[in-house]
Amino acid sequence: GFVSGSLSVTTTNGCGTSTTARTLSINKLNPAIPGVIDVIQTQPCPNRVFTYSIAATPANSTSVQWTVPVAATLVSGQGTNSIMVTYPGTSVNGNVTAQSFNNCGSSTLRSTSVHLPTCVEEKQSNCYTKDGSTKPAAEAMKVNVYPNPTVSDFKLQVVTAGKQTIHVRIMDAQGRSIKTFEVMPYQTIHVGSDLKTGAYMMEVRQGNEVKITKLLKF
């Protein structure tokens, strides 16, 4: 139940006691509230995967405890700065919360809301050929980056039926290009091992289609 107080000391000898006491203020080290929760979707419907992260360990804390909506599953990361959560294809509403703890107590909750619609089965649209028959249109390009956030490197896979060259560009938080390279469709490569801790943007471009993904490295 201790909150704050002071510890004072004086010295004494045969002639008397010091006129001034030396004082030390003592305060209870309550854990600080977690920072803003950053949300990244790493896998789309129907098996949706999200990561929830805070930038740093809250001051005076020894762990961060998370809660997720009833329909969700907390896969990994409980007690740390970042968790991975999976959601079913059904509608989900609720909150993800983070709370820091130490031996003295707990902080105020940090919360972010979750509002996910029911996944809708994607249907291929038809386009007409020169002879008037129909054929399925090519599927949109999909960019898979995992794990994200990471402490080492990211795995990148681009799923596309397009034939054009796939160009990848990694930029820093100010939009400055750090590196550029090309990948093949369905090829899985490792990127980012040489990146310093921080936030980055990955731009994947094929023809006129562009996908941008936020990257976090701890």
C-alpha positions in Angstrom: 0.0 0.0 0.0 3.0 2.3 0.1 2.8 5.3 -2.3 5.5 7.8 -1.3 7.5 9.2 1.6 11.0 10.2 2.6 14.0 8.7 4.5 16.0 11.2 6.7 19.2 10.8 8.5 21.1 13.0 11.1 24.5 12.5 12.7 25.2 12.6 16.5 28.4 12.8 18.6 29.2 13.8 22.2 28.7 17.4 21.4 25.3 17.2 19.8 23.3 16.4 16.7 23.7 17.8 13.2 21.4 20.8 12.6 20.4 19.6 9.1 19.0 16.2 8.1 19.9 14.6 4.8 16.7 13.4 3.2 15.9 11.0 0.3 12.5 11.0 -1.3 11.0 7.5 -2.0 8.2 6.8 -4.5 6.4 3.7 -5.5 7.5 2.7 -9.1 4.2 2.1 -10.8 4.4 0.7 -14.3 3.7 3.2 -17.0 0.8 2.8 -19.4 1.7 1.0 -22.7 2.2 3.2 -25.7 -0.1 3.4 -28.7 -1.0 0.0 -30.1 0.1 -0.5 -33.8 -2.0 -2.9 -35.8 -0.9 -4.7 -38.9 -2.8 -7.4 -40.9 -0.4 -10.0 -42.1 -2.9 -12.5 -43.6 -6.2 -11.8 -45.3 -9.6 -13.6 -45.2 -10.7 -16.2 -44.5 -7.9 -17.0 -42.1 -7.2 -13.5 -40.9 -4.0 -12.9 -38.9 -3.1 -9.6 -37.2 -0.1 -8.4 -35.1 -0.6 -5.9 -32.3 2.5 -4.1 -31.1 3.7 -1.3 -28.8 7.0 0.5 -29.7 8.8 -0.1 -26.4 8.6 -1.8 -23.0 6.7 0.6 -20.6 8.8 2.3 -18.0 9.1 0.4 -14.6 7.3 -2.7 -16.1 8.4 -6.3 -16.2 5.7 -7.6 -18.6 2.8 -6.6 -20.8 -0.4 -8.6 -20.6 -2.9 -8.6 -23.5 -6.6 -9.4 -23.9 -8.3 -10.1 -27.2 -12.0 -10.4 -28.3 -13.8 -13.7 -27.3 -13.9 -14.9 -30.9 -10.1 -14.3 -31.4 -7.1 -16.6 -30.6 -4.0 -15.1 -29.1 -1.4 -17.3 -30.9 1.9 -15.9 -29.4 3.6 -13.0 -27.6 1.7 -12.8 -24.3 3.8 -11.0 -21.8 5.9 -9.2 -24.5 5.6 -6.0 -26.6 4.0 -7.7 -29.6 1.3 -10.4 -30.1 0.0 -12.4 -33.0 -3.8 -12.9 -33.2 -6.0 -15.0 -35.5 -9.7 -14.2 -36.3 -12.3 -16.5 -37.8 -14.1 -15.6 -41.0 -17.2 -14.4 -39.1 -17.9 -10.9 -37.9 -15.8 -9.9 -34.9 -16.3 -6.9 -32.6 -14.5 -6.1 -29.4 -11.2 -4.7 -28.1 -7.6 -5.6 -27.9 -6.0 -4.3 -24.6 -2.5 -4.0 -23.2 -1.6 -3.5 -19.6 1.9 -3.3 -18.0 2.8 -5.0 -14.7 5.6 -5.1 -12.1 5.8 -6.3 -8.5 4.2 -3.0 -7.3 1.1 -3.2 -9.4 -0.4 -2.6 -12.8 -1.0 0.3 -15.2 -4.1 1.7 -16.8 -5.3 -0.2 -19.8 -4.4 0.8 -23.4 -7.1 -0.3 -25.8 -7.8 -0.5 -29.6 -11.1 -1.4 -31.0 -11.7 -4.4 -33.4 -14.5 -4.2 -36.0 -14.1 -7.0 -38.6 -16.9 -7.8 -41.1 -17.7 -11.4 -42.2 -15.4 -12.6 -44.9 -17.0 -12.8 -48.3 -16.0 -15.5 -50.7 -14.1 -13.9 -53.6 -15.6 -14.6 -57.0 -13.7 -14.3 -60.2 -15.2 -11.8 -62.6 -15.5 -12.7 -66.3 -14.2 -10.8 -69.2 -15.0 -11.3 -72.9 -12.5 -12.6 -75.5 -12.6 -11.5 -79.1 -14.8 -14.4 -80.1 -17.4 -13.4 -77.5 -16.7 -16.3 -75.1 -15.8 -15.6 -71.5 -12.7 -16.4 -69.5 -11.8 -15.9 -65.8 -10.1 -12.6 -65.1 -6.7 -12.8 -63.5 -6.6 -12.7 -59.7 -5.4 -9.5 -58.0 -1.8 -9.5 -56.7 -1.4 -10.5 -53.1 1.7 -9.7 -51.0 2.5 -11.9 -48.0 5.0 -10.6 -45.5 5.7 -12.6 -42.3 6.6 -12.5 -39.5 5.8 -8.8 -39.1 6.9 -7.4 -36.7 10.2 -9.3 -36.6 13.5 -9.2 -34.7 15.6 -10.7 -37.6 14.2 -10.7 -41.1 11.0 -10.9 -43.1 9.8 -13.6 -45.5 8.2 -12.1 -48.7 6.0 -13.9 -51.2 4.1 -12.3 -54.0 1.1 -14.3 -55.3 0.0 -13.1 -58.8 -1.1 -14.4 -62.1 0.4 -11.4 -63.9 3.3 -11.8 -66.3 5.0 -8.4 -65.7 8.2 -8.1 -63.7 7.6 -7.6 -60.0 9.6 -4.7 -58.5 10.1 -4.3 -54.7 11.3 -1.1 -53.0 11.9 -0.7 -49.2 11.7 2.8 -47.9 12.3 4.4 -44.5 9.7 6.3 -42.5 10.5 9.5 -44.4 9.8 7.8 -47.8 13.5 7.6 -48.8 14.4 4.5 -50.8 16.8 2.1 -49.0 16.9 -0.8 -51.5 15.2 -2.0 -54.6 15.1 -5.5 -56.2 13.0 -7.9 -58.2 11.2 -11.1 -57.3 9.5 -13.9 -59.1 5.8 -14.9 -58.6 5.3 -17.4 -55.7 9.0 -17.1 -54.8 9.7 -16.8 -51.0 12.7 -14.7 -50.1 14.2 -13.4 -46.9 14.6 -9.6 -46.7 15.4 -7.0 -44.0 18.2 -8.8 -42.1 20.4 -5.7 -42.6 17.7 -3.2 -41.5 18.1 -1.4 -38.2 15.4 -1.4 -35.6 12.5 0.8 -36.8 9.5 1.2 -39.1 9.7 0.9 -42.9 7.4 0.7 -45.9 7.6 -2.0 -48.6 6.3 -1.1 -52.0 5.5 -4.0 -54.4 4.7 -3.0 -58.0 3.6 -5.1 -60.9 2.5 -3.2 -64.0 -0.1 -0.7 -62.7 -0.9 -2.5 -59.5 0.9 -1.4 -56.3 0.7 -2.8 -52.8 2.3 -1.1 -49.8 3.0 -2.9 -46.5 4.3 -1.4 -43.3 7.2 -3.3 -41.7 8.3 -3.2 -38.1 11.6 -4.5 -36.8 12.5 -4.6 -33.1 
